[in-house]
């Protein structure tokens, strides 16, 4: 019975986490936070923007994506 309740609670938490996704930037220099000017610029865009990045060399796996 407790196992079934635990599974039920985990399923509900998973559902809630998928519906209300957010991230917290806990880096000291706010590395992953957009400035108000960037947010305004993105809001004012009228068309989709495509960014193409060309990299060479040996980069960490996170940069290769």
C-alpha atoms as a printed R data frame, in Angstrom:
   type eleno elety resid chain resno      x      y       z
1  ATOM     1    CA   UNK     A     1  0.000  0.000   0.000
2  ATOM     2    CA   UNK     A     2  2.786  2.450   0.891
3  ATOM     3    CA   UNK     A     3  4.623  1.601  -2.310
4  ATOM     4    CA   UNK     A     4  1.516  2.357  -4.386
5  ATOM     5    CA   UNK     A     5  1.061  5.667  -2.549
6  ATOM     6    CA   UNK     A     6  4.700  6.561  -3.195
7  ATOM     7    CA   UNK     A     7  4.327  5.777  -6.891
8  ATOM     8    CA   UNK     A     8  1.152  7.881  -6.999
9  ATOM     9    CA   UNK     A     9  2.871 10.845  -5.348
10 ATOM    10    CA   UNK     A    10  5.830 10.566  -7.734
11 ATOM    11    CA   UNK     A    11  3.503 10.486 -10.733
12 ATOM    12    CA   UNK     A    12  1.658 13.592  -9.529
13 ATOM    13    CA   UNK     A    13  4.943 15.422  -8.885
14 ATOM    14    CA   UNK     A    14  6.177 14.466 -12.341
15 ATOM    15    CA   UNK     A    15  2.976 15.768 -13.925
16 ATOM    16    CA   UNK     A    16  3.180 19.062 -12.028
17 ATOM    17    CA   UNK     A    17  6.868 19.464 -12.914
18 ATOM    18    CA   UNK     A    18  6.085 19.023 -16.614
19 ATOM    19    CA   UNK     A    19  3.236 21.529 -16.556
20 ATOM    20    CA   UNK     A    20  5.049 24.280 -14.646
21 ATOM    21    CA   UNK     A    21  8.640 24.208 -15.894
22 ATOM    22    CA   UNK     A    22 11.064 26.877 -14.709
23 ATOM    23    CA   UNK     A    23 14.765 27.237 -14.085
24 ATOM    24    CA   UNK     A    24 16.695 29.057 -11.422
25 ATOM    25    CA   UNK     A    25 20.016 30.668 -12.240
26 ATOM    26    CA   UNK     A    26 22.077 30.144  -9.112
27 ATOM    27    CA   UNK     A    27 25.395 31.142 -10.681
28 ATOM    28    CA   UNK     A    28 27.159 34.046  -9.022
29 ATOM    29    CA   UNK     A    29 27.499 36.014 -12.256
30 ATOM    30    CA   UNK     A    30 23.920 35.213 -13.414
31 ATOM    31    CA   UNK     A    31 25.387 33.456 -16.439
32 ATOM    32    CA   UNK     A    32 22.089 31.948 -17.596
33 ATOM    33    CA   UNK     A    33 19.810 34.931 -16.950
34 ATOM    34    CA   UNK     A    34 18.707 37.199 -19.791
35 ATOM    35    CA   UNK     A    35 18.941 40.927 -19.250
36 ATOM    36    CA   UNK     A    36 15.787 43.059 -19.455
37 ATOM    37    CA   UNK     A    37 17.089 44.537 -22.732
38 ATOM    38    CA   UNK     A    38 17.439 41.050 -24.248
39 ATOM    39    CA   UNK     A    39 13.943 40.093 -23.115
40 ATOM    40    CA   UNK     A    40 12.525 43.260 -24.701
41 ATOM    41    CA   UNK     A    41 14.414 42.639 -27.946
42 ATOM    42    CA   UNK     A    42 13.067 39.076 -28.145
43 ATOM    43    CA   UNK     A    43  9.533 40.238 -27.377
44 ATOM    44    CA   UNK     A    44  9.688 42.834 -30.160
45 ATOM    45    CA   UNK     A    45 10.817 40.377 -32.858
46 ATOM    46    CA   UNK     A    46  8.301 40.029 -35.667
47 ATOM    47    CA   UNK     A    47  9.829 36.993 -37.424
48 ATOM    48    CA   UNK     A    48 11.696 33.857 -36.340
49 ATOM    49    CA   UNK     A    49 15.456 34.227 -36.065
50 ATOM    50    CA   UNK     A    50 17.919 31.507 -37.043
51 ATOM    51    CA   UNK     A    51 21.340 31.469 -35.413
52 ATOM    52    CA   UNK     A    52 24.052 29.360 -37.032
53 ATOM    53    CA   UNK     A    53 27.270 28.784 -35.106
54 ATOM    54    CA   UNK     A    54 30.396 27.317 -36.682
55 ATOM    55    CA   UNK     A    55 32.956 25.943 -34.232
56 ATOM    56    CA   UNK     A    56 36.239 24.175 -34.766
57 ATOM    57    CA   UNK     A    57 38.549 22.503 -32.315
58 ATOM    58    CA   UNK     A    58 38.112 20.273 -29.306
59 ATOM    59    CA   UNK     A    59 35.190 21.522 -27.223
60 ATOM    60    CA   UNK     A    60 33.540 20.091 -24.116
61 ATOM    61    CA   UNK     A    61 30.471 17.902 -24.845
62 ATOM    62    CA   UNK     A    62 28.042 20.628 -23.710
63 ATOM    63    CA   UNK     A    63 29.340 22.950 -26.449
64 ATOM    64    CA   UNK     A    64 29.082 20.340 -29.207
65 ATOM    65    CA   UNK     A    65 25.285 20.229 -29.150
